[in-house]
């Protein structure tokens, strides 16, 4: 943490985070602090605790000790929907969309709460012109307009990932967590996904888990390296690339 700053001064602050499963510490006394408009990429070997960390921050797992602050307010112990409404949204390693709804309907669902819409028997969604116009605008931003009425389950893998990223961003959260958004993509699909992430995350704070080093060094303002549930390095990309402990953890991959 920067000298003179408190955890509440950061958009997202993780302090002394620990979680144990049957005596095994999957995340161990972990602390980091994310500034407004920062792109933070978390890297680490398989089993390092990266997805567990996201599950803790987003409320899917209960922590054993520590604190999580979002916009200066503690969110640890709150259910996921409460944390979401306080300004945090996330995607998942395994694509999480409504396969039997159209692409348009998926995005519209993601927009409902943030735009102030609640259940109303007398006002069907097709009559909500502002909401539907915003949904169409997002489709264009995601390059999915041509797939507007396609069932989401029929999209290509890359388009499903693009849709999920759009749904994650759509709610207007100030902090976005993306868990391996380019996993399983070809080089061309990855390049397109990176450009999409850059475009739709403008003005937001983004925390990503990613394995593709081209993506990591192409997007990150700050890279944090997680190994066996502990942060072994954190800083600007070039400083992390030159860190001996990071090079050892990755068997020299980052030094190449």
C-alpha positions as CSV (number, residue, x, y, z in Angstrom):
1,X,0.0,0.0,0.0
2,X,1.2,3.5,-0.7
3,X,2.5,5.4,2.3
4,X,-0.2,7.7,3.7
5,X,-3.1,5.8,2.1
6,X,-5.8,3.7,3.8
7,X,-7.6,0.7,2.4
8,X,-10.8,2.8,2.0
9,X,-8.9,5.1,-0.3
10,X,-8.8,2.5,-3.0
11,X,-11.6,1.3,-5.3
12,X,-10.9,-2.3,-4.3
13,X,-8.9,-3.2,-1.2
14,X,-8.1,-6.8,-0.2
15,X,-6.5,-7.0,3.3
16,X,-5.1,-10.2,5.0
17,X,-7.3,-12.5,3.0
18,X,-7.2,-16.1,4.1
19,X,-9.4,-19.1,3.3
20,X,-8.9,-22.7,4.3
21,X,-10.5,-25.8,3.0
22,X,-10.0,-28.9,5.3
23,X,-6.9,-27.3,6.8
24,X,-5.4,-26.3,3.4
25,X,-4.9,-22.6,3.0
26,X,-5.9,-21.9,-0.7
27,X,-5.4,-18.2,-0.1
28,X,-3.0,-17.1,2.7
29,X,-2.8,-13.6,4.2
30,X,-3.2,-12.0,0.8
31,X,-3.3,-8.2,0.4
32,X,-3.5,-5.9,-2.6
33,X,-5.1,-2.6,-3.5
34,X,-6.6,-1.5,-6.9
35,X,-6.9,2.1,-8.0
36,X,-9.7,3.7,-10.0
37,X,-9.4,3.0,-13.8
38,X,-6.6,0.5,-13.2
39,X,-6.2,-2.7,-15.2
40,X,-4.8,-5.3,-12.8
41,X,-3.9,-8.7,-14.2
42,X,-3.4,-11.6,-11.8
43,X,-1.2,-14.5,-13.0
44,X,0.1,-17.7,-11.5
45,X,0.5,-21.4,-12.1
46,X,-2.6,-23.7,-12.1
47,X,-3.7,-24.2,-8.5
48,X,-2.3,-20.9,-7.3
49,X,-5.6,-19.8,-5.9
50,X,-6.6,-17.2,-8.6
51,X,-10.2,-18.3,-9.1
52,X,-10.6,-18.9,-5.4
53,X,-9.6,-15.3,-4.9
54,X,-12.3,-14.2,-7.4
55,X,-14.8,-16.3,-5.6
56,X,-13.9,-14.7,-2.3
57,X,-14.1,-11.1,-3.7
58,X,-17.5,-11.7,-5.4
59,X,-19.0,-13.4,-2.4
60,X,-19.3,-17.0,-3.6
61,X,-16.9,-18.2,-0.9
62,X,-16.7,-17.1,2.7
63,X,-13.3,-16.0,3.8
64,X,-11.6,-17.4,7.0
65,X,-10.1,-14.1,7.9
66,X,-9.3,-10.7,6.4
67,X,-11.3,-7.8,4.9
68,X,-12.5,-6.8,1.4
69,X,-13.5,-3.2,0.7
70,X,-15.3,-2.0,-2.4
71,X,-15.6,1.8,-2.8
72,X,-14.6,2.1,0.8
73,X,-17.3,-0.2,2.2
74,X,-16.7,-3.7,3.6
75,X,-18.3,-6.4,1.4
76,X,-16.8,-9.6,2.9
77,X,-19.6,-11.8,4.2
78,X,-22.2,-10.3,1.9
79,X,-24.0,-12.5,-0.7
80,X,-23.0,-12.1,-4.4
81,X,-26.1,-10.1,-5.4
82,X,-25.5,-7.5,-2.7
83,X,-21.9,-7.1,-3.7
84,X,-23.0,-6.8,-7.4
85,X,-25.4,-4.0,-6.5
86,X,-22.6,-2.2,-4.6
87,X,-20.6,-2.0,-7.8
88,X,-18.8,-5.3,-8.6
89,X,-19.4,-7.7,-11.5
90,X,-17.6,-10.8,-12.7
91,X,-17.4,-13.3,-15.5
92,X,-16.4,-17.0,-15.1
93,X,-13.9,-19.5,-16.5
94,X,-16.8,-21.5,-17.8
95,X,-19.1,-19.3,-19.9
96,X,-22.2,-18.4,-17.9
97,X,-25.0,-17.2,-20.2
98,X,-28.7,-18.0,-20.7
99,X,-28.4,-20.5,-23.6
100,X,-32.2,-20.6,-24.4
101,X,-32.6,-16.8,-24.6
102,X,-31.5,-14.8,-27.6
103,X,-28.4,-12.7,-27.5
104,X,-30.6,-9.6,-27.2
105,X,-32.5,-11.0,-24.3
106,X,-29.3,-12.0,-22.5
107,X,-27.9,-8.5,-22.6
108,X,-31.3,-6.9,-21.7
109,X,-31.4,-9.1,-18.6
110,X,-28.0,-7.8,-17.6
111,X,-29.1,-4.2,-17.9
112,X,-32.4,-4.4,-16.0
113,X,-31.3,-3.7,-12.4
114,X,-28.8,-1.0,-13.2
115,X,-31.4,0.8,-15.3
116,X,-33.9,0.8,-12.5
117,X,-36.3,-1.8,-13.9
118,X,-38.2,-4.1,-11.6
119,X,-40.8,-6.7,-12.1
120,X,-44.1,-5.2,-13.4
121,X,-46.9,-7.3,-14.7
122,X,-48.5,-4.4,-16.5
123,X,-45.3,-3.2,-18.3
124,X,-43.8,-5.9,-20.5
125,X,-40.2,-5.5,-21.5
126,X,-40.9,-5.1,-25.1
127,X,-42.5,-1.8,-24.3
128,X,-39.4,-0.4,-22.5
129,X,-38.0,1.7,-25.4
130,X,-35.1,3.2,-23.6
131,X,-34.0,-0.2,-22.2
132,X,-34.3,-1.9,-25.6
133,X,-32.4,1.0,-27.3
134,X,-29.6,0.7,-24.8
135,X,-29.5,-3.1,-25.4
136,X,-29.2,-2.6,-29.2
137,X,-26.4,-0.1,-28.6
138,X,-24.5,-2.6,-26.6
139,X,-25.0,-5.2,-29.3
140,X,-23.3,-2.9,-31.7
141,X,-20.5,-2.2,-29.3
142,X,-19.9,-5.9,-28.9
143,X,-20.1,-6.5,-32.7
144,X,-23.0,-8.9,-32.1
145,X,-25.8,-7.0,-33.9
146,X,-26.0,-9.6,-36.7
147,X,-26.6,-12.2,-33.9
148,X,-29.3,-10.2,-32.2
149,X,-32.0,-12.8,-32.4
150,X,-29.8,-15.9,-32.3
151,X,-30.2,-18.2,-29.3
152,X,-27.1,-17.6,-27.2
153,X,-26.4,-21.4,-27.0
154,X,-25.9,-21.4,-30.8
155,X,-23.2,-18.8,-30.8
156,X,-19.6,-19.7,-31.5
157,X,-17.4,-20.1,-28.4
158,X,-15.7,-16.7,-29.1
159,X,-19.1,-14.9,-29.5
160,X,-20.4,-16.5,-26.3
161,X,-17.3,-15.1,-24.5
162,X,-17.9,-11.7,-26.0
163,X,-21.6,-11.9,-24.9
164,X,-20.6,-12.8,-21.4
165,X,-18.1,-9.9,-21.2
166,X,-20.8,-7.6,-22.4
167,X,-23.2,-8.9,-19.8
168,X,-20.5,-8.4,-17.1
169,X,-20.0,-4.8,-18.2
170,X,-23.7,-4.0,-18.8
171,X,-24.7,-3.7,-15.2
172,X,-22.6,-0.5,-14.8
173,X,-20.3,-1.9,-12.1
174,X,-17.3,0.2,-11.2
175,X,-15.1,-2.9,-10.7
176,X,-15.1,-5.7,-13.2
177,X,-13.6,-9.2,-12.6
178,X,-12.8,-11.3,-15.7
179,X,-11.7,-14.8,-15.1
180,X,-9.6,-16.1,-18.1
181,X,-11.6,-14.3,-20.8
182,X,-9.5,-15.5,-23.7
183,X,-9.0,-19.1,-22.6
184,X,-9.6,-21.6,-25.4
185,X,-9.4,-19.0,-28.2
186,X,-7.4,-19.0,-31.4
187,X,-4.8,-16.2,-31.9
188,X,-7.2,-14.2,-34.0
189,X,-10.1,-14.7,-31.5
190,X,-7.8,-13.6,-28.7
191,X,-6.7,-10.5,-30.5
192,X,-10.4,-9.6,-31.1
193,X,-11.2,-10.3,-27.4
194,X,-8.4,-8.1,-26.2
195,X,-9.6,-5.2,-28.4
196,X,-13.2,-5.8,-27.1
197,X,-12.0,-5.7,-23.5
198,X,-10.0,-2.6,-24.1
199,X,-13.0,-0.9,-25.7
200,X,-15.8,-1.8,-23.3
201,X,-13.7,-1.4,-20.1
202,X,-12.8,2.3,-20.8
203,X,-13.4,4.3,-17.6
204,X,-13.7,1.2,-15.4
205,X,-11.5,-0.7,-13.1
206,X,-10.6,-4.1,-14.4
207,X,-9.1,-7.1,-12.5
208,X,-8.4,-10.1,-14.7
209,X,-7.0,-13.6,-14.3
210,X,-5.1,-14.6,-17.5
211,X,-2.6,-17.2,-18.6
212,X,-1.8,-15.8,-22.1
213,X,1.3,-13.7,-21.6
214,X,0.7,-11.7,-24.8
215,X,-2.6,-10.6,-23.3
216,X,-1.2,-10.0,-19.9
217,X,1.6,-7.7,-21.1
218,X,-0.6,-6.1,-23.7
219,X,-3.4,-5.0,-21.3
220,X,-2.0,-4.7,-17.7
221,X,-1.2,-1.5,-15.9
222,X,-0.2,-3.7,-12.9
223,X,0.6,-7.4,-12.8
224,X,0.2,-9.4,-9.5
225,X,1.7,-12.9,-9.3
226,X,0.0,-15.5,-7.1
227,X,1.7,-18.7,-6.2
228,X,0.4,-21.2,-3.6
229,X,-2.2,-18.6,-2.4
230,X,0.4,-15.9,-1.7
231,X,1.4,-12.8,-3.7
232,X,5.1,-13.1,-4.6
233,X,5.3,-10.0,-6.7
234,X,3.2,-7.0,-7.9
235,X,4.0,-4.0,-10.0
236,X,4.4,-2.6,-13.5
237,X,4.8,-5.2,-16.3
238,X,8.5,-4.7,-16.9
239,X,9.3,-4.9,-13.2
240,X,7.4,-8.1,-12.9
241,X,9.0,-9.6,-16.0
242,X,12.5,-8.9,-14.5
243,X,11.6,-10.4,-11.0
244,X,13.7,-13.4,-10.3
245,X,11.1,-15.1,-8.1
246,X,8.5,-14.7,-10.9
247,X,10.9,-16.2,-13.4
248,X,11.5,-19.1,-11.1
249,X,7.8,-19.7,-10.6
250,X,7.2,-19.7,-14.3
251,X,10.3,-21.8,-15.1
252,X,11.8,-18.9,-17.1
253,X,8.7,-18.4,-19.3
254,X,8.5,-14.7,-18.6
255,X,12.2,-14.1,-19.2
256,X,12.0,-15.3,-22.8
